[in-house]
Amino acid sequence: MGLVLQVGQDKLLCKLCSNNGITLMQLTELLNCKPPAVTNMVKTLEKNGFVYRKKDQ
């Protein structure tokens, strides 16, 4: 069975696709979500290989 997106992760991925290099705080504002919710979604997507994070220079 393949990986399944959870509620809200589709919107998050769409925002990432159109805003390459966006910060978690900017993503939180675009999605109108609380920071812990966005952080958890990104962690899950990263664990499943959909996204990767790197430190801002």
C-alpha positions in Angstrom: 0.0 0.0 0.0 1.3 3.5 -0.9 1.7 6.5 1.4 -1.5 8.5 2.1 -1.6 12.2 2.8 -3.3 13.4 5.9 -5.8 16.2 6.1 -4.1 19.6 5.3 -0.9 18.1 3.9 -2.1 18.5 0.3 -2.5 22.3 0.9 0.9 22.4 2.6 2.5 20.7 -0.4 0.8 23.1 -2.8 2.2 26.1 -0.9 5.7 24.6 -0.9 5.5 24.0 -4.6 4.7 27.6 -5.3 7.0 29.1 -2.7 10.4 27.3 -2.9 12.6 28.0 0.1 9.7 29.2 2.3 10.3 29.3 6.1 8.1 27.4 8.5 6.8 30.7 9.9 5.8 31.9 6.4 4.2 28.6 5.7 2.2 29.0 9.0 0.9 32.4 7.9 0.0 31.2 4.4 -1.9 28.2 5.7 -3.5 30.2 8.6 -2.5 27.4 11.0 -0.8 27.3 14.4 3.0 26.7 14.3 2.9 23.3 16.0 0.4 21.9 13.5 2.6 23.0 10.5 5.7 21.7 12.2 4.1 18.3 12.8 2.8 18.1 9.2 6.3 19.0 7.8 8.0 16.5 10.0 5.6 13.7 8.8 6.1 14.7 5.2 9.8 14.8 5.6 9.8 11.3 7.3 7.9 10.0 4.3 10.2 11.5 1.8 7.9 14.2 0.4 9.9 17.2 1.5 13.3 18.0 3.0 14.3 20.8 5.3 17.6 22.7 5.6 18.7 25.4 8.0 18.3 29.0 6.8 21.6 30.6 6.4 
